[in-house]
Each structure stands twice: as C-alpha cells, then as structure tokens.
Amino acid sequence: MTREMLEELLERFTGMMEEMQDIRENGNHVNQLILKTENRVNEIETDLSGLQQNLRKLDQKFILVESLMRTKVKRQIIRSVS
C-alpha cells in the first residue's frame, strides 16, 4: 500500500468513527426521550388511578344522597297522608 492509500484509509476510518460516535450520541438521546416518556406514562397512569378512585367515592356518595332524599320524600308523603 502506498502512503496515499494509507492516508485515505485512515481518513475514511476516522470518518466512520465520527459517524459511529454521532449514532451513539443520537441513540443515547433517543433512550433519554424514551425514559422520559415512560416516566410520564407512569405518572399519567397514577393520576388516572386516583381519578378512578375519586369517581368511585363520588358514586358512593351520590348513592347515599339519593337514598337519603328518597327517605325524606317518603317521610313527607307519609306526613301529608296522616
């Protein structure tokens, strides 16, 4: 191999190494974005779970209020009939 061929080979090898470093950095950036997205999804899942629990509690309270209102109406009817 001539000196020129070796220099050209070295330049190509250096270029390939730089490209590999860019790919590695981009891969790391993508991994960071994926981790952030996964964390956000977990936060949203926790929020949704809390909302579901709140809805169940509200539903139970509405049932209780409805029951109390029916009882009150029945008492009023009984009083008016008496």
Phi and psi restraints in degrees (range 20) as a CNS / XPLOR table:
assign (resid 1 and name C) (resid 2 and name N)
       (resid 2 and name CA) (resid 2 and name C) 1.0 -84.7 20.0 2
assign (resid 2 and name N) (resid 2 and name CA)
       (resid 2 and name C) (resid 3 and name N) 1.0 165.9 20.0 2
assign (resid 2 and name C) (resid 3 and name N)
       (resid 3 and name CA) (resid 3 and name C) 1.0 -60.4 20.0 2
assign (resid 3 and name N) (resid 3 and name CA)
       (resid 3 and name C) (resid 4 and name N) 1.0 -40.3 20.0 2
assign (resid 3 and name C) (resid 4 and name N)
       (resid 4 and name CA) (resid 4 and name C) 1.0 -62.3 20.0 2
assign (resid 4 and name N) (resid 4 and name CA)
       (resid 4 and name C) (resid 5 and name N) 1.0 -39.5 20.0 2
assign (resid 4 and name C) (resid 5 and name N)
       (resid 5 and name CA) (resid 5 and name C) 1.0 -66.0 20.0 2
assign (resid 5 and name N) (resid 5 and name CA)
       (resid 5 and name C) (resid 6 and name N) 1.0 -41.5 20.0 2
assign (resid 5 and name C) (resid 6 and name N)
       (resid 6 and name CA) (resid 6 and name C) 1.0 -64.7 20.0 2
assign (resid 6 and name N) (resid 6 and name CA)
       (resid 6 and name C) (resid 7 and name N) 1.0 -41.4 20.0 2
assign (resid 6 and name C) (resid 7 and name N)
       (resid 7 and name CA) (resid 7 and name C) 1.0 -64.4 20.0 2
assign (resid 7 and name N) (resid 7 and name CA)
       (resid 7 and name C) (resid 8 and name N) 1.0 -42.1 20.0 2
assign (resid 7 and name C) (resid 8 and name N)
       (resid 8 and name CA) (resid 8 and name C) 1.0 -64.9 20.0 2
assign (resid 8 and name N) (resid 8 and name CA)
       (resid 8 and name C) (resid 9 and name N) 1.0 -42.0 20.0 2
assign (resid 8 and name C) (resid 9 and name N)
       (resid 9 and name CA) (resid 9 and name C) 1.0 -62.6 20.0 2
assign (resid 9 and name N) (resid 9 and name CA)
       (resid 9 and name C) (resid 10 and name N) 1.0 -41.7 20.0 2
assign (resid 9 and name C) (resid 10 and name N)
       (resid 10 and name CA) (resid 10 and name C) 1.0 -63.8 20.0 2
assign (resid 10 and name N) (resid 10 and name CA)
       (resid 10 and name C) (resid 11 and name N) 1.0 -41.4 20.0 2
assign (resid 10 and name C) (resid 11 and name N)
       (resid 11 and name CA) (resid 11 and name C) 1.0 -63.1 20.0 2
assign (resid 11 and name N) (resid 11 and name CA)
       (resid 11 and name C) (resid 12 and name N) 1.0 -43.9 20.0 2
assign (resid 11 and name C) (resid 12 and name N)
       (resid 12 and name CA) (resid 12 and name C) 1.0 -64.6 20.0 2
assign (resid 12 and name N) (resid 12 and name CA)
       (resid 12 and name C) (resid 13 and name N) 1.0 -42.4 20.0 2
assign (resid 12 and name C) (resid 13 and name N)
       (resid 13 and name CA) (resid 13 and name C) 1.0 -62.8 20.0 2
assign (resid 13 and name N) (resid 13 and name CA)
       (resid 13 and name C) (resid 14 and name N) 1.0 -42.7 20.0 2
assign (resid 13 and name C) (resid 14 and name N)
       (resid 14 and name CA) (resid 14 and name C) 1.0 -62.2 20.0 2
assign (resid 14 and name N) (resid 14 and name CA)
       (resid 14 and name C) (resid 15 and name N) 1.0 -43.3 20.0 2
assign (resid 14 and name C) (resid 15 and name N)
       (resid 15 and name CA) (resid 15 and name C) 1.0 -61.4 20.0 2
assign (resid 15 and name N) (resid 15 and name CA)
       (resid 15 and name C) (resid 16 and name N) 1.0 -42.0 20.0 2
assign (resid 15 and name C) (resid 16 and name N)
       (resid 16 and name CA) (resid 16 and name C) 1.0 -65.3 20.0 2
assign (resid 16 and name N) (resid 16 and name CA)
       (resid 16 and name C) (resid 17 and name N) 1.0 -38.6 20.0 2
assign (resid 16 and name C) (resid 17 and name N)
       (resid 17 and name CA) (resid 17 and name C) 1.0 -64.4 20.0 2
assign (resid 17 and name N) (resid 17 and name CA)
       (resid 17 and name C) (resid 18 and name N) 1.0 -40.3 20.0 2
assign (resid 17 and name C) (resid 18 and name N)
       (resid 18 and name CA) (resid 18 and name C) 1.0 -64.8 20.0 2
assign (resid 18 and name N) (resid 18 and name CA)
       (resid 18 and name C) (resid 19 and name N) 1.0 -41.7 20.0 2
assign (resid 18 and name C) (resid 19 and name N)
       (resid 19 and name CA) (resid 19 and name C) 1.0 -64.0 20.0 2
assign (resid 19 and name N) (resid 19 and name CA)
       (resid 19 and name C) (resid 20 and name N) 1.0 -40.2 20.0 2
assign (resid 19 and name C) (resid 20 and name N)
       (resid 20 and name CA) (resid 20 and name C) 1.0 -63.7 20.0 2
assign (resid 20 and name N) (resid 20 and name CA)
       (resid 20 and name C) (resid 21 and name N) 1.0 -38.9 20.0 2
assign (resid 20 and name C) (resid 21 and name N)
       (resid 21 and name CA) (resid 21 and name C) 1.0 -64.8 20.0 2
assign (resid 21 and name N) (resid 21 and name CA)
       (resid 21 and name C) (resid 22 and name N) 1.0 -42.1 20.0 2
assign (resid 21 and name C) (resid 22 and name N)
       (resid 22 and name CA) (resid 22 and name C) 1.0 -60.5 20.0 2
assign (resid 22 and name N) (resid 22 and name CA)
       (resid 22 and name C) (resid 23 and name N) 1.0 -43.4 20.0 2
assign (resid 22 and name C) (resid 23 and name N)
       (resid 23 and name CA) (resid 23 and name C) 1.0 -63.0 20.0 2
assign (resid 23 and name N) (resid 23 and name CA)
       (resid 23 and name C) (resid 24 and name N) 1.0 -42.4 20.0 2
assign (resid 23 and name C) (resid 24 and name N)
       (resid 24 and name CA) (resid 24 and name C) 1.0 -62.5 20.0 2
assign (resid 24 and name N) (resid 24 and name CA)
       (resid 24 and name C) (resid 25 and name N) 1.0 -44.9 20.0 2
assign (resid 24 and name C) (resid 25 and name N)
       (resid 25 and name CA) (resid 25 and name C) 1.0 -63.5 20.0 2
assign (resid 25 and name N) (resid 25 and name CA)
       (resid 25 and name C) (resid 26 and name N) 1.0 -42.6 20.0 2
assign (resid 25 and name C) (resid 26 and name N)
       (resid 26 and name CA) (resid 26 and name C) 1.0 -63.6 20.0 2
assign (resid 26 and name N) (resid 26 and name CA)
       (resid 26 and name C) (resid 27 and name N) 1.0 -39.0 20.0 2
assign (resid 26 and name C) (resid 27 and name N)
       (resid 27 and name CA) (resid 27 and name C) 1.0 -62.7 20.0 2
assign (resid 27 and name N) (resid 27 and name CA)
       (resid 27 and name C) (resid 28 and name N) 1.0 -42.0 20.0 2
assign (resid 27 and name C) (resid 28 and name N)
       (resid 28 and name CA) (resid 28 and name C) 1.0 -63.0 20.0 2
assign (resid 28 and name N) (resid 28 and name CA)
       (resid 28 and name C) (resid 29 and name N) 1.0 -41.1 20.0 2
assign (resid 28 and name C) (resid 29 and name N)
       (resid 29 and name CA) (resid 29 and name C) 1.0 -63.5 20.0 2
assign (resid 29 and name N) (resid 29 and name CA)
       (resid 29 and name C) (resid 30 and name N) 1.0 -43.7 20.0 2
assign (resid 29 and name C) (resid 30 and name N)
       (resid 30 and name CA) (resid 30 and name C) 1.0 -62.1 20.0 2
assign (resid 30 and name N) (resid 30 and name CA)
       (resid 30 and name C) (resid 31 and name N) 1.0 -42.2 20.0 2
assign (resid 30 and name C) (resid 31 and name N)
       (resid 31 and name CA) (resid 31 and name C) 1.0 -61.1 20.0 2
assign (resid 31 and name N) (resid 31 and name CA)
       (resid 31 and name C) (resid 32 and name N) 1.0 -40.7 20.0 2
assign (resid 31 and name C) (resid 32 and name N)
       (resid 32 and name CA) (resid 32 and name C) 1.0 -63.0 20.0 2
assign (resid 32 and name N) (resid 32 and name CA)
       (resid 32 and name C) (resid 33 and name N) 1.0 -42.5 20.0 2
assign (resid 32 and name C) (resid 33 and name N)
       (resid 33 and name CA) (resid 33 and name C) 1.0 -63.4 20.0 2
assign (resid 33 and name N) (resid 33 and name CA)
       (resid 33 and name C) (resid 34 and name N) 1.0 -39.5 20.0 2
assign (resid 33 and name C) (resid 34 and name N)
       (resid 34 and name CA) (resid 34 and name C) 1.0 -64.1 20.0 2
assign (resid 34 and name N) (resid 34 and name CA)
       (resid 34 and name C) (resid 35 and name N) 1.0 -44.5 20.0 2
assign (resid 34 and name C) (resid 35 and name N)
       (resid 35 and name CA) (resid 35 and name C) 1.0 -61.9 20.0 2
assign (resid 35 and name N) (resid 35 and name CA)
       (resid 35 and name C) (resid 36 and name N) 1.0 -42.4 20.0 2
assign (resid 35 and name C) (resid 36 and name N)
       (resid 36 and name CA) (resid 36 and name C) 1.0 -61.9 20.0 2
assign (resid 36 and name N) (resid 36 and name CA)
       (resid 36 and name C) (resid 37 and name N) 1.0 -41.9 20.0 2
assign (resid 36 and name C) (resid 37 and name N)
       (resid 37 and name CA) (resid 37 and name C) 1.0 -65.1 20.0 2
assign (resid 37 and name N) (resid 37 and name CA)
       (resid 37 and name C) (resid 38 and name N) 1.0 -43.3 20.0 2
assign (resid 37 and name C) (resid 38 and name N)
       (resid 38 and name CA) (resid 38 and name C) 1.0 -62.1 20.0 2
assign (resid 38 and name N) (resid 38 and name CA)
       (resid 38 and name C) (resid 39 and name N) 1.0 -41.7 20.0 2
assign (resid 38 and name C) (resid 39 and name N)
       (resid 39 and name CA) (resid 39 and name C) 1.0 -62.3 20.0 2
assign (resid 39 and name N) (resid 39 and name CA)
       (resid 39 and name C) (resid 40 and name N) 1.0 -42.0 20.0 2
assign (resid 39 and name C) (resid 40 and name N)
       (resid 40 and name CA) (resid 40 and name C) 1.0 -65.2 20.0 2
assign (resid 40 and name N) (resid 40 and name CA)
       (resid 40 and name C) (resid 41 and name N) 1.0 -40.8 20.0 2
assign (resid 40 and name C) (resid 41 and name N)
       (resid 41 and name CA) (resid 41 and name C) 1.0 -61.2 20.0 2
assign (resid 41 and name N) (resid 41 and name CA)
       (resid 41 and name C) (resid 42 and name N) 1.0 -42.3 20.0 2
assign (resid 41 and name C) (resid 42 and name N)
       (resid 42 and name CA) (resid 42 and name C) 1.0 -63.2 20.0 2
assign (resid 42 and name N) (resid 42 and name CA)
       (resid 42 and name C) (resid 43 and name N) 1.0 -39.8 20.0 2
assign (resid 42 and name C) (resid 43 and name N)
       (resid 43 and name CA) (resid 43 and name C) 1.0 -63.5 20.0 2
assign (resid 43 and name N) (resid 43 and name CA)
       (resid 43 and name C) (resid 44 and name N) 1.0 -43.2 20.0 2
assign (resid 43 and name C) (resid 44 and name N)
       (resid 44 and name CA) (resid 44 and name C) 1.0 -64.7 20.0 2
assign (resid 44 and name N) (resid 44 and name CA)
       (resid 44 and name C) (resid 45 and name N) 1.0 -40.4 20.0 2
assign (resid 44 and name C) (resid 45 and name N)
       (resid 45 and name CA) (resid 45 and name C) 1.0 -61.2 20.0 2
assign (resid 45 and name N) (resid 45 and name CA)
       (resid 45 and name C) (resid 46 and name N) 1.0 -42.1 20.0 2
assign (resid 45 and name C) (resid 46 and name N)
       (resid 46 and name CA) (resid 46 and name C) 1.0 -63.4 20.0 2
assign (resid 46 and name N) (resid 46 and name CA)
       (resid 46 and name C) (resid 47 and name N) 1.0 -43.5 20.0 2
assign (resid 46 and name C) (resid 47 and name N)
       (resid 47 and name CA) (resid 47 and name C) 1.0 -61.5 20.0 2
assign (resid 47 and name N) (resid 47 and name CA)
       (resid 47 and name C) (resid 48 and name N) 1.0 -43.3 20.0 2
assign (resid 47 and name C) (resid 48 and name N)
       (resid 48 and name CA) (resid 48 and name C) 1.0 -64.0 20.0 2
assign (resid 48 and name N) (resid 48 and name CA)
       (resid 48 and name C) (resid 49 and name N) 1.0 -39.3 20.0 2
assign (resid 48 and name C) (resid 49 and name N)
       (resid 49 and name CA) (resid 49 and name C) 1.0 -62.3 20.0 2
assign (resid 49 and name N) (resid 49 and name CA)
       (resid 49 and name C) (resid 50 and name N) 1.0 -42.7 20.0 2
assign (resid 49 and name C) (resid 50 and name N)
       (resid 50 and name CA) (resid 50 and name C) 1.0 -62.6 20.0 2
assign (resid 50 and name N) (resid 50 and name CA)
       (resid 50 and name C) (resid 51 and name N) 1.0 -41.5 20.0 2
assign (resid 50 and name C) (resid 51 and name N)
       (resid 51 and name CA) (resid 51 and name C) 1.0 -63.4 20.0 2
assign (resid 51 and name N) (resid 51 and name CA)
       (resid 51 and name C) (resid 52 and name N) 1.0 -40.3 20.0 2
assign (resid 51 and name C) (resid 52 and name N)
       (resid 52 and name CA) (resid 52 and name C) 1.0 -62.3 20.0 2
assign (resid 52 and name N) (resid 52 and name CA)
       (resid 52 and name C) (resid 53 and name N) 1.0 -42.6 20.0 2
assign (resid 52 and name C) (resid 53 and name N)
       (resid 53 and name CA) (resid 53 and name C) 1.0 -63.2 20.0 2
assign (resid 53 and name N) (resid 53 and name CA)
       (resid 53 and name C) (resid 54 and name N) 1.0 -42.2 20.0 2
assign (resid 53 and name C) (resid 54 and name N)
       (resid 54 and name CA) (resid 54 and name C) 1.0 -62.5 20.0 2
assign (resid 54 and name N) (resid 54 and name CA)
       (resid 54 and name C) (resid 55 and name N) 1.0 -40.4 20.0 2
assign (resid 54 and name C) (resid 55 and name N)
       (resid 55 and name CA) (resid 55 and name C) 1.0 -64.7 20.0 2
assign (resid 55 and name N) (resid 55 and name CA)
       (resid 55 and name C) (resid 56 and name N) 1.0 -39.8 20.0 2
assign (resid 55 and name C) (resid 56 and name N)
       (resid 56 and name CA) (resid 56 and name C) 1.0 -62.5 20.0 2
assign (resid 56 and name N) (resid 56 and name CA)
       (resid 56 and name C) (resid 57 and name N) 1.0 -43.9 20.0 2
assign (resid 56 and name C) (resid 57 and name N)
       (resid 57 and name CA) (resid 57 and name C) 1.0 -63.1 20.0 2
assign (resid 57 and name N) (resid 57 and name CA)
       (resid 57 and name C) (resid 58 and name N) 1.0 -43.7 20.0 2
assign (resid 57 and name C) (resid 58 and name N)
       (resid 58 and name CA) (resid 58 and name C) 1.0 -61.7 20.0 2
assign (resid 58 and name N) (resid 58 and name CA)
       (resid 58 and name C) (resid 59 and name N) 1.0 -41.9 20.0 2
assign (resid 58 and name C) (resid 59 and name N)
       (resid 59 and name CA) (resid 59 and name C) 1.0 -60.3 20.0 2
assign (resid 59 and name N) (resid 59 and name CA)
       (resid 59 and name C) (resid 60 and name N) 1.0 -43.6 20.0 2
assign (resid 59 and name C) (resid 60 and name N)
       (resid 60 and name CA) (resid 60 and name C) 1.0 -62.8 20.0 2
assign (resid 60 and name N) (resid 60 and name CA)
       (resid 60 and name C) (resid 61 and name N) 1.0 -40.5 20.0 2
assign (resid 60 and name C) (resid 61 and name N)
       (resid 61 and name CA) (resid 61 and name C) 1.0 -66.7 20.0 2
assign (resid 61 and name N) (resid 61 and name CA)
       (resid 61 and name C) (resid 62 and name N) 1.0 -39.9 20.0 2
assign (resid 61 and name C) (resid 62 and name N)
       (resid 62 and name CA) (resid 62 and name C) 1.0 -63.6 20.0 2
assign (resid 62 and name N) (resid 62 and name CA)
       (resid 62 and name C) (resid 63 and name N) 1.0 -39.8 20.0 2
assign (resid 62 and name C) (resid 63 and name N)
       (resid 63 and name CA) (resid 63 and name C) 1.0 -61.9 20.0 2
assign (resid 63 and name N) (resid 63 and name CA)
       (resid 63 and name C) (resid 64 and name N) 1.0 -43.7 20.0 2
assign (resid 63 and name C) (resid 64 and name N)
       (resid 64 and name CA) (resid 64 and name C) 1.0 -62.7 20.0 2
assign (resid 64 and name N) (resid 64 and name CA)
       (resid 64 and name C) (resid 65 and name N) 1.0 -45.6 20.0 2
assign (resid 64 and name C) (resid 65 and name N)
       (resid 65 and name CA) (resid 65 and name C) 1.0 -63.2 20.0 2
assign (resid 65 and name N) (resid 65 and name CA)
       (resid 65 and name C) (resid 66 and name N) 1.0 -43.5 20.0 2
assign (resid 65 and name C) (resid 66 and name N)
       (resid 66 and name CA) (resid 66 and name C) 1.0 -60.6 20.0 2
assign (resid 66 and name N) (resid 66 and name CA)
       (resid 66 and name C) (resid 67 and name N) 1.0 -43.0 20.0 2
assign (resid 66 and name C) (resid 67 and name N)
       (resid 67 and name CA) (resid 67 and name C) 1.0 -62.9 20.0 2
assign (resid 67 and name N) (resid 67 and name CA)
       (resid 67 and name C) (resid 68 and name N) 1.0 -44.2 20.0 2
assign (resid 67 and name C) (resid 68 and name N)
       (resid 68 and name CA) (resid 68 and name C) 1.0 -63.2 20.0 2
assign (resid 68 and name N) (resid 68 and name CA)
       (resid 68 and name C) (resid 69 and name N) 1.0 -40.0 20.0 2
assign (resid 68 and name C) (resid 69 and name N)
       (resid 69 and name CA) (resid 69 and name C) 1.0 -65.2 20.0 2
assign (resid 69 and name N) (resid 69 and name CA)
       (resid 69 and name C) (resid 70 and name N) 1.0 -40.7 20.0 2
assign (resid 69 and name C) (resid 70 and name N)
       (resid 70 and name CA) (resid 70 and name C) 1.0 -63.4 20.0 2
assign (resid 70 and name N) (resid 70 and name CA)
       (resid 70 and name C) (resid 71 and name N) 1.0 -42.3 20.0 2
assign (resid 70 and name C) (resid 71 and name N)
       (resid 71 and name CA) (resid 71 and name C) 1.0 -61.6 20.0 2
assign (resid 71 and name N) (resid 71 and name CA)
       (resid 71 and name C) (resid 72 and name N) 1.0 -42.8 20.0 2
assign (resid 71 and name C) (resid 72 and name N)
       (resid 72 and name CA) (resid 72 and name C) 1.0 -63.4 20.0 2
assign (resid 72 and name N) (resid 72 and name CA)
       (resid 72 and name C) (resid 73 and name N) 1.0 -44.4 20.0 2
assign (resid 72 and name C) (resid 73 and name N)
       (resid 73 and name CA) (resid 73 and name C) 1.0 -62.8 20.0 2
assign (resid 73 and name N) (resid 73 and name CA)
       (resid 73 and name C) (resid 74 and name N) 1.0 -42.4 20.0 2
assign (resid 73 and name C) (resid 74 and name N)
       (resid 74 and name CA) (resid 74 and name C) 1.0 -61.1 20.0 2
assign (resid 74 and name N) (resid 74 and name CA)
       (resid 74 and name C) (resid 75 and name N) 1.0 -42.3 20.0 2
assign (resid 74 and name C) (resid 75 and name N)
       (resid 75 and name CA) (resid 75 and name C) 1.0 -62.6 20.0 2
assign (resid 75 and name N) (resid 75 and name CA)
       (resid 75 and name C) (resid 76 and name N) 1.0 -41.2 20.0 2
assign (resid 75 and name C) (resid 76 and name N)
       (resid 76 and name CA) (resid 76 and name C) 1.0 -64.8 20.0 2
assign (resid 76 and name N) (resid 76 and name CA)
       (resid 76 and name C) (resid 77 and name N) 1.0 -39.4 20.0 2
assign (resid 76 and name C) (resid 77 and name N)
       (resid 77 and name CA) (resid 77 and name C) 1.0 -64.7 20.0 2
assign (resid 77 and name N) (resid 77 and name CA)
       (resid 77 and name C) (resid 78 and name N) 1.0 -44.2 20.0 2
assign (resid 77 and name C) (resid 78 and name N)
       (resid 78 and name CA) (resid 78 and name C) 1.0 -62.7 20.0 2
assign (resid 78 and name N) (resid 78 and name CA)
       (resid 78 and name C) (resid 79 and name N) 1.0 -41.3 20.0 2
assign (resid 78 and name C) (resid 79 and name N)
       (resid 79 and name CA) (resid 79 and name C) 1.0 -64.7 20.0 2
assign (resid 79 and name N) (resid 79 and name CA)
       (resid 79 and name C) (resid 80 and name N) 1.0 -41.2 20.0 2
assign (resid 79 and name C) (resid 80 and name N)
       (resid 80 and name CA) (resid 80 and name C) 1.0 -70.9 20.0 2
assign (resid 80 and name N) (resid 80 and name CA)
       (resid 80 and name C) (resid 81 and name N) 1.0 -29.3 20.0 2
assign (resid 80 and name C) (resid 81 and name N)
       (resid 81 and name CA) (resid 81 and name C) 1.0 -75.8 20.0 2
assign (resid 81 and name N) (resid 81 and name CA)
       (resid 81 and name C) (resid 82 and name N) 1.0 -34.3 20.0 2
